[in-house]
Amino acid sequence: HESLRSTEDFILKALQRRGFHAVGAESVKDVLLHAMHDDGMLLELAPCALRDDPEVVLTAVKSNGAALEFACNHLKSHNGIVSAALRNLGVKVEDEQTTRDMVRMALWQDGMLLRLFDDGFRRDREIALGAVRSNGYALQFVDDDLAQDLEFIHAAAEQEDLVTFVRKAPDCIRCNRSFILAAVDRNGDVLKYVSESLRDDRKVVSEAIKKRGRLLQYASERLKADNSIVAEAIVQDPGAFKYADAQVRADREVVLFAVAGSASMIRFADPSCWADQEIMCSAVKQDGLLFKFAHPNLRADRKVVLEAVKNNPAALKYAHNSMRADQGVVLEAIEQNGLALKYASEELQADKSVVSRACAVSGHAFMYAKGNIDSGAERCYWMDKLCHASDVDDLVKNAPTRLKSDRTFMMAAVKRDGEVIRHAHDRLKTDRDVETRAWMSKVEGPWEGSSLHVKDKHKLLLASAPAHIQTDPEFTYVAMLGVMKRLNMKPTSFGLTGNERGKEGMLKVMGKAGLLLEIAGSYNRDVDVVCVAVRSDWRALQFASTELRSRPEVVLEAVKRNGLALQFAGRAVASDGDIVHRAVSHKGEALEFASEELKKHKEIVMAAICQSPAALQHADAEMQVDCDVQELLGTNIAKSVDLDDYPALLLSLRWRFRAGAVSPLAGDFEQALEQHWYFRKLDVFNLNHGREDHSICKPPAECRGTGHTCQNIKHCRLSFARKKMQEQLKFGALLMLEESDGLSPEQHLQLMIAHDLKVKVFKVCAVTEVFEAHNLWRLSCLLREWDDGKREDGCLETLILT
């Protein structure tokens, strides 16, 4: 209270509570000045005289610009004080600016600062409007006359979230009728937060419910009892009816109007209206189940009952017993849904004509029939259940015994799930049609609980079928189509139209994808189908029956496409000279699959080598060293390869120090190489040649043939060898002969050099002094294989010659 704030003791006590104490004879002003350096908002405690003191106010606003709110009115427009306050609040101001300009600039940034300035600025239209446009909540601080101005009201209402703005607004805004009218015109939900007086304002409420009828719940009780207001809300949303006053909800005209808009509003009407025929008819025409709200007198009213069951047959359960025994009413209900028979009287549930009609509409209706009804209706009921069953096995298991011997029902059941045949009567389990249909369902249905490949699972399933099923052409074809579907193969891509049956369709499929013979079941014994399959893909021969793989004409069809098909032929065919000759002429490697007798046949072996030199490895041992075969092998390879691209060789032989000559073994090896057709085509550089004038300049373990290690590099043998190897690097490999007592010291050092230079090394270990054709052929194969696009440097490969 102002009287307390003018008492020094009270002020000093208040400051002490804030942690500020007077020292000596300090006055209240001195204590306040000292305290306000830390907290400018303490100006609120100052007496009126000090709040009119420019020095005190300036000190406060420099500490906290918001303290300007507590200064005397005339200081709130003081240029220096306003400037200091705004600078403290982060508003950029210029020294030469007038107070009005500073205030206008500050309010553009934050309209709520209007509370800090004197009444003159609150009455200034331009400044006050700028504040409201900056922040709608500033409307509470403008002059009362301006707060009623439409321009100010619309400026405040232009908030991004108008409802939140009104909810948080002070009472002065929520009571401002002009503002609220403008607000509800934009968003009717504002009505939730307006003052009680405006909730009783007819115009405000009317504007709100035009936007959303259910806002009637926020209107005053007086307006909730106003028929015209309620009707206006119902027009926008019939659901608003439930918020109307009880007296209005008993008004017949209003109830009729509401129910016409939404039948469910009958629930909120006064119970007296539930006995009105017109009202109830209007409701049940839209929702028959609302008949449950009807007065007992109307439940026996034939007109109302008929309207209800026409909309929803289940409404019959709410009808009077006399109506449930009325055949016309019951027939009307079961025409909509046969299950309505459940609510008919027992007499009608035993009436064959009524039951028959109900079962025709819905097979399930049979379960509500009474007395002896014919088996056709029962079957109709269970067939309907079967069509909608998610677990067919469980349904058939629990079906009446007489149905399990009903062929029509069981055929429909096994079509859905082949496994249910186990529940069938013994007579039907052996019925060819039923059994075949069951197995077709198994191969067409989902395969769960197995991680096997689709084809493997299919073959296991076929193997488990009875013999007469496995040989059934139609079953086999349907089974294969099921696998093709699981493999995402489209039948149309095989030229199938869907009209094919059995062998006709199988021939079309084999003509496009012979490998599907694997899943063709018994068709793998059909000559026509197998021949078409191997013509499409020679590999299909492996899936033919054992009998057909031993038939020359079938195997011949396959080897015409690829000689390697011989591997799938029977033993007798593999001994047929004409077929084997045809196979190896097409694919030399097919010699591997010929009989042992034919592998010794020179004409067949030579035919295989002509096609592929590598086929020699599959020939008999005698044929491999046969002179004619070897000569043909050399000629054939020389013709088929470009020897200019083959590597030259660096040859390292052991040097015998006595007599200054190479060992006899080394000489024999070099001579053998010169005589072999392959090595004769190559340039062989012997590291021993030209080395007579060189010597090892240091102990071999220390010399590496480089300038860093050799004392006499000009005459060093290893330096000579290194230089020669570097020159010949482009030719590729080092061929080294190792004698029985191992490598010479120089050869060991040459291996080190090869390792340094990353040269490929082939080391030949001569166990005996024999260099026969088959050994050199093996060595030439090693070199050719290494040079055939897969060279690896720096590797040591050893060949033992015997």
Protein Blocks (a to p, Z undefined) as FASTA:
>chain_A
ZZlmmpmklmmmmmmmnopacehjacfklmmmmmmmmommlmmmpcfklmmpmklmmmmm
mmomklmmmmcfklmmgmklmmmmmmmnopacdfklcfklmmmmmmmmommlmmmpcfkl
mmmmklmmmmmmmomklmmmmcfklmmpmklmmmmmmpfblmlmmmmpcfklmmmmklmm
mmmmmomklmmmmcfklmmpmklmmmmmmmomklmmmmcfklmmpmklmmmmmmmomklm
mmpcfklmmmmklmmmmmmmomklmmmpcfklmmpmklmmmmmmmommlmmmpcfklmmm
mklmmmmmmmomklmmmpcfklmmmmklmmmmmmmomklmmmmcfklmmmmklmmmmmmm
pmklmmmpgcjddfklmmmmmmmmmmmpcblmlmmmmpcfklmmmmklmmmmmmmomklm
mmpcfklmmgmklmmmmmmmmmmmccehiabdfklmmmmmmmmpcfklmmmmklmmmmmm
mmmmmnopafklnopahlaghjlmmmmmmmmmmmlmmmnojmlmgmklmmmmmmmomklm
mmmcfklmmgmklmmmmmmmomklmmmpcfklmmmmklmmmmmmmmmmlmmmmcfklmmm
mklmmmmmmmomklmmmmcfklmmgmklmmmmmmmmmmmpcfklpccddddddddfehoi
acfklmmmmmmmmmpmklmmpccddfkgoplmpccfbdfklpgoiaklpmblmlgmklmm
mmmmmmmmmnopacddddfkopafklmmmmmmmmmnopacdddddfbfcdcfklmmmmmm
mmmmmmnopacehiacddddZZ
